[in-house]
Amino acid sequence: MWLAAAAPSLARRLLFLGPPPPPLLLLLSRSSRRRLHSLGRAAMPEKRPFERLPADVSPINYSLCLKPDLLDFTFEGKLEAAAQVRQATNQIVMNCADIDIITASYAPEGDEEIHATGFNYQNEDEKVTLSFPSTLQTGTGTLKIDFVGELNDKMKGFYRSKYTTPSGEVRYAAVTQFEATDARRAFPCWDEPAIKATFDISLVVPKDRVALSNMNVIDRKPYPDDENVVEVKFARTPVMSTYLVAFVVGEYDFVETRSKDGVCVRVYTPVGKAEQGKFALEVAAKTLPFYKDYFNVPYPLPKIDLIAIADFAAGKVNFILLLNCNNFFEFCDFEEELCTYINKCLYLFYEGAMENWGLVTYRETALLIDPKNSCSSSRQWVALVVGHELAHQWFGNLVTMEWWTHLWLNEGFASWIEYLCVDHCFPEYDIWTQFVSADYTRAQELDALDNSHPIEVSVGHPSEVDEIFDAISYSKGASVIRMLHDYIGDKDFKKGMNMYLTKFQQKNAATEDLWESLENASGKPIAAVMNTWTKQMGFPLIYVEAEQVEDDRLLRLSQRKFCASGPYAGEDCPQWMVPITISTSEDPNHAKLKILMDKPDMNVVLKNVKPDQWVKLNLGTVGFYRTQYSSAMLESLLPGIRDLSLPPVDRLGLQNDLFSLARAGIISTVEVLKVMEAFVNEPNYTVWSDLSCNLGILSTLLSHTDFYEEIQEFVKDVFSPIGERLGWDPKPGEGHLDALLRGLVLGKLGKAGHKATLEEARRRFKDHVEGKQILSADLRSPVYLTVLKHGDGTTLDIMLKLHKQADMQEEKNRIERVLGATLSPELIQKVLTFALSEEVRPQDTVSVIGGVAGGSKHGRKAAWKFIKDNWEELYNRYQGGFLISRLIKLSVEGFAVDKMAGEVKAFFESHPAPSAERTIQQCCENILLNAAWLKRDAESIHQYLLQRKASPPTA
């Protein structure tokens, strides 16, 4: 009953008639806007000068032999590179970092060897110039280099990875992570994606260790003078980029099979855990034939290995991991602020994998599934990550971006097609609805900021590359590819993809090359449309109003840039070519009309639409835009939430649009809270997940007020009915999504202090700890979170003991990510100290600190102080990588006080983090936006919650 009464008010507030809402609805005051801009782009330092490698000498083939020492953490290397001198020169410039060259020479084909007389290292640019006493003439020859290097502990280049044997002994493996620009830390090379060559790799290793590389083993023989060592030779690779080269030396078990196309597929696991590789093996064996059929191009290598690495930092992020996995930050009050950054980079759960051709490396938790102890969301995550990395074997490896400016082409495409693959393998996952909550809406949150960036970013110096492994490259990239696929149609899209991959196989390509292929296949203006989405940042807000004209419906559409800071106020508003679909209540699941909106304003006539039928834009929430409806249109749509006549993905999209309009100050947050209460009958997991995200953001905001408990009462009221329907234990006939939903709802209720949930969580936790009744994997995170949030020092001690005893890395991570839920200042400090201890793997320290920052207002302050106090150690651990950006993002973006933006900015001005510069600016902007939102809406929210408490709404 209350919804019908509330809807007209909400509709009036959403009423737009042409121009944007009046100035009083602006998110920020003029002074706040000035502060925002002073902390925004103006503060971004100029890009460092950079030049790509000269083109006078280039490789044809690398013959590389490496001998790692797993005790002293060093390695010896011998390189013989067949090279082409294209222009006479007396020097060769290569990439080189953290490597000492012992000798170097060049032997022109059929001529005498010329020894280099000097090695000039340009450390800042990670280059070395080899000088020769005479001119190297044009033609081919052999460049020989002997060198030594360190197996570092930075999780990049050729590095050491610590693991524990089944007997408890600590040992080390030697592994690689070269993307984006770290092959140069393993051997001198032309470390740019367009400078491709073939590779003949040999590894000299202890005979009791497994040695792997991109290709299959062709020879294994004793090494002279040492009976404990063998030399392992691998077949020659296809032409490929240096960042895709990989080698691993360590102790592993494996499981194997062959795909139906005859490709040998292996999953390598820690010793004794081969059983945990079977799920990923099944997924990989299904995925290779799927991609072969979709692209109509066979997998080009004879084998594919997937291997679980103990210490792994490849930080592509996937939002779905946070949203779907109770293992990660679901306890945080600002869990979905975390999601904003940590998508497939993040993005936030680490994607945790690297697509090396033929040898894909993974974090253990991204590959291993224990049949008894892994939760449903972990299975889904593994399926997505496997699908993502195997897509790269074609899109990225077979055809490679010409330069890092086109990174999005690799990552955006793989981030889209992984869902297509998982939908094929596991249709019960309803994965495309999850895409909207996991990637689409999170990318929109980031892209609405002034400090966003276009999908295509000009990249120069290597320090800039890490910054674009973010939600724009991954999630916005995936979202616009999804929109493009829908605009073209699957048949023509596949035809265009085959044309592209066939034309550019073993070569490099730019974004424009893909557009040309898709345009030729579809006959549509692909380049013109997509350039509006990839070359400018942001996306449109489509305003729509309707008028009934006899038996037809006239729609008036207008587009303006959507901004997190309120209605766009600039003079020259960007414009997009927007594929728009329109559906009606007559057939909610199919488009009545599809148009391309290629101008600022359009009128559209829908034939034969009755006055009582609703009309909705953006069927399936596929178009990358937000929608603001007129009062009448919105009023007709809102009942579709309660009676479920709107499809799930459209219910999700409508709610998310309204919430974002409230954050931007275009409508009142109170009105969105009223809409949220309409979800009382909602059965869909992903819709609940997105609703949970938005309530998490709001909870974080209100943690800065004295009525935080009132919003927790609201959360309990919203989630209690679905919690009662689900209960604690699976019912006959339930599936994957029911398990995800149960964990989400119980975690939300437990965190909010729902009495019955808290009591049951404590009872089950006690039984679990005492061994009477072990918790199912799907219930562990919500139970752990609940007892910690409302527990004491004894509870924390028990959790730390469980962490120490855990054999599975998934369980350790599950515990690490909820430790910050504790509220006591003393215990918070204990958790932060634990984060830097030997008990936590280096890449997981970020999760623990971020969890503390998200656990409470006090935790946020404590985490920020901890980072400042320990900055040198943290920066030395993560510098130049993805993790430093995540650490900053997770720790500071929950603040909502203007002065904190200045404090954050000042700290990083005196403690530079070059690879995180854009992240820092985004954080400062979000802090100011949070502060403005709080000032604008806090009192009205408080009054609404008090009024609601006095007279609760009835169903």
Secondary structure, 3 states (H helix, E strand, C coil): CHHHHHHHHHHHHHCCCCCCCCHHHCCCCHHHHHHHHHHCHHHCCCCCCCCCCCCCEEEEEEEEEEEEECCCCEEEEEEEEEEEECCCEEEEEEECCCEEEEEEEEEECCCCCEECCEEEEEHHHCEEEEEEEEEECCEEEEEEEEEEEECECCCCEEEEEEEECCCCCEEEEEEEECCCCCHHHCCCECCCCCCCEEEEEEEEEECCCEEEECCCEEEEEEECCEEEEEEEEECCCCCECHHHCCEEEECCEEEEEECCCCCEEEEEECCCCHHHHHHHHHHHHHHHHHHHHHHCCCCCCCEEEEEEECCCCCCCECHHHHHHCCCCCCCCCCHHHHHHHCCECCCCCECCEECCCCEEEEEHHHCCCCCCCCCHHHHHHHHHHHHHHHHHCCECCCEEECCHHHHHHHHHHHHHHHHHHHHHHCHHHCHHHHHHHHHHHHHHHHHCCCCCCCCCCCCCCHHHCHHHCCHHHHHHHHHHHHHHHHHHCHHHHHHHHHHHHHHHCCEEECHHHHHHHHHHHHCCCHHHHHHHHHCCCCCEEEEEEEEEECCEEEEEEEEEECCCCCCCCCCCCCCCCEEEEEEECCCCCCCCEEEEECCCEEEEEECCCCCCCCEEECHHHCCCCEEEECHHHHHHHCHHHHCCCCCHHHHHHHHHHHHHHHHCCCCCHHHHHHHHHHHHHCCCHHHHHHHHHHHHHHHHHHCCCCCHHHHHHHHHHHHHHHHHHHCCCCCCCCCHHHHHHHHHHHHHHHHHCCHHHHHHHHHHHHHHHCCCCCCCHHHHHHHHHHHHHCCCHHHHHHHHHHHHHCCCHHHHHHHHCCHHHCCCHHHHHHHHHHHCCCCCCHHHHHHHHHHHHHHCHHHHHHHHHHHHHCHHHHHHHHCCCHHHHHHHHHHHCCCCCHHHHHHHHHHHHHCCCHHHHHHHHHHHHHHHHHHHHHHHHHHHHHHHHHHHHHCCCCC
